[in-house]
């Protein structure tokens, strides 16, 4: 869909009427589309910000998603309803009764990055993730890509090539928050939290969740959180068995049916915590969820 100038104007008026503050508009984009308003339009009046939002959505081809998300978030607004009926073919405005039945899971690609094993059962962790997705009610919505023995350049290229929604790192972490990889010569190579933050800053449009299943990775998770909505790290050393249990629970939770009122990643995180506690209650406080 390519909006005319008049259509942009009407959509701008509708969005301002439905979301009269920057905060309400930002919440709608975050909850409904997993997009960051401050990345799209960080400064200016509400009118300027909405103008930039529409301009970006129009140029990138997600105007229809924007209109539907706005209607889902504020289904009773007559101005939004009118513009939706004009812009969307076969649009059925949402009502409270059918909003609750709308699934919040959408098609997602999961990129698993496995580093130096050094005694870790990374093969078992990957297998458990694949099994969890195969068991999922919504299994057709997920696609898994795996890269092993990754070097820093492999991570950078893999994310750029695959454009995943979820990035899952499994391997070793150091006490300063760095992740342990290899260089071209097979030697240990540390990737700092700051380096990881720079990497994910370039992929805010596609990556929605990062899971660092490595010891002491909370500091890296905190750095990445500047750019990605949901990041999970470990605040201490985590046992191999507990790390695998968390992965299994997380992807079980990701594959469950959800209502529009449920946060998919929060629910998956909670399920991972339950899985750990069933194995070893003492390890249950190690995974930490960071939210943008």
Secondary structure, 3 states (H helix, E strand, C coil): CCCCHHHHHHHHHHHHHHCCCHHHHHHHHHHHHCCCHHHHCCCCCHHHHHHHHHHHHHHHCCHHHHHHHHHHHCCCCHHHHHHHHHHCCCCCCCCHHHHCCCCCCCCEEEEEEECCCCCCCHHHHHHHHHHHHHHCCCHHHEEEEEECCCEHHHHHHHHHHHCCCEEEEECEECCCCCEEEECCCCCEEEECHHHHHHHHHCCCCCCCEEEEECCCCHHHHHHHCCCCCEEEEECCCCCHHHHHHHHHHHHHHHHCCCCCCCCHHHHHHHHHHHHHHHHCHHHCCCEEEEEC
